[in-house]
Amino acid sequence: MKQEFLWGAASSAYQIEGAYLEDGKGLSIWDVFANTPGNTKDNTNGNIACDFYHRLEEDVALMKECHLKCYRFSLSWTRILPNGRKEVNKQGIAYYQSLCKLLKEAGIEPIVTIYHWDLPQNLEDEYGGWLSEKIVDDFVHYAQVCFEALQDYVNYWIVINEPNIFTEHGYLRAVHPPKMKDMNAYLKSYHHTVIATAATVHLFKLYNYPGKIGTSLAYMPGKSMPQYDSAKNLYQITQLDWFFDPLFLGEYPKEAMEYYGQHLKDIDLYKHQQLMKSAAQEIDFIGVNYYQSTWVISAESGFELISNPSLPKTSYGWTIDPDGLMQTLTALHEKYHKPIMITENGYGGKDILINHMVHDDERIDYLREHIEMMEKAYKTGIDIIGYCCWSFTDLLSWLNGYEKRYGLVYIDFNDSALPRVRKDSFFWYKQLIIQGEKQ
Ligand code: BG6
């Protein structure tokens, strides 16, 4: 990999910061949702989480020790704008400025995600959040406050994390706020994330802010037996291209419009086409989160996704498929011709702390195999600019609480001091980065 390759790790505000009511922060939909009994696994919430809010020095020192070249984190909208708009919370801005400063001093490039799912509750109450086009102006205003405040530190911006996942979970599957099961709401909310992203990218370029801007989506490539190729193709068009095309080509795939048909009522996919087209040109890179592939078979509805019978799984049943990463990178490169940053990739499991050590061999194997595949893809000429392992420390899993762990650093959530313990994967990743530095 190139000398300047961004080896790093990623996280998000709600999953690590805690301090949910401190220093002027307003409430997000996740603060309210997770504090309502029955909504999350074992009623877990991010009120304290990893207490990253109070431990910047300690955690950034660990990142430096691990030789990270970049750290991807998200901003909490309500820490910066407690009501979602207008009044700026200076303490929130100061907090993120000190995080960026610490990272820079440690030689670590901050990669900032503007939005990772924690919408201001106020905007949800006022007009239904992502269901209304009103969100676009509020989002762009928030993004500009972030650009103004952090432009001296940040060279890589990610507009929204996995809009394809949070809209599905929130509006179609009812497992995230606002707990809806409505196909039209799902498609509408997604469309509003597209417009908000396009308008933000356009503004970023218009004001000539320094650095590069991209956005991150989840990609789960489909595999199938040859007899199910048409099912796989339908999956590709309606579940992958549908989300990536409007952001990186500036238009939705026509075939998928037919598939969604009447569910698209009231959604004008063409109204902002000019903006979508120009933002698709302007956006600098694709952020992709890859964890697993899926197995596609045909079904009455066109296709069905099942667990791949021939591939190994994590203890949470996620398919382990490094080849799927190659498939992902190749598909994105060939279709969109933009540099790619792997903004998330990691292994979620139940780690055990024994004598202040965590032997997480499965995670090391997972990371090694995926990184080798990424390097192979890089050698074929795919422009990959960074790799962020998910995650640096253990953190709150939206659907699996504190039990499912992804970190290179273990956190003992049963101990109120929240001690940090370097896992075996921490030392392994550190060596990998050091070797890269020598090349
Ligand atoms: C991604 C999200 O979808 O997957 C992260 O961007 C999330 O925020 C990660 O934590 C892992 O998902 P889970 O459900 O296993 O915690």
Boltz pocket constraint, residues with backbone or C-beta under 6 A from the ligand:
constraints:
  - pocket:
      binder: B
      contacts: [[A, 12], [A, 15], [A, 161], [A, 162], [A, 165], [A, 218], [A, 289], [A, 344], [A, 348], [A, 390], [A, 396], [A, 397], [A, 398], [A, 399], [A, 400], [A, 404]]
      max_distance: 6.0
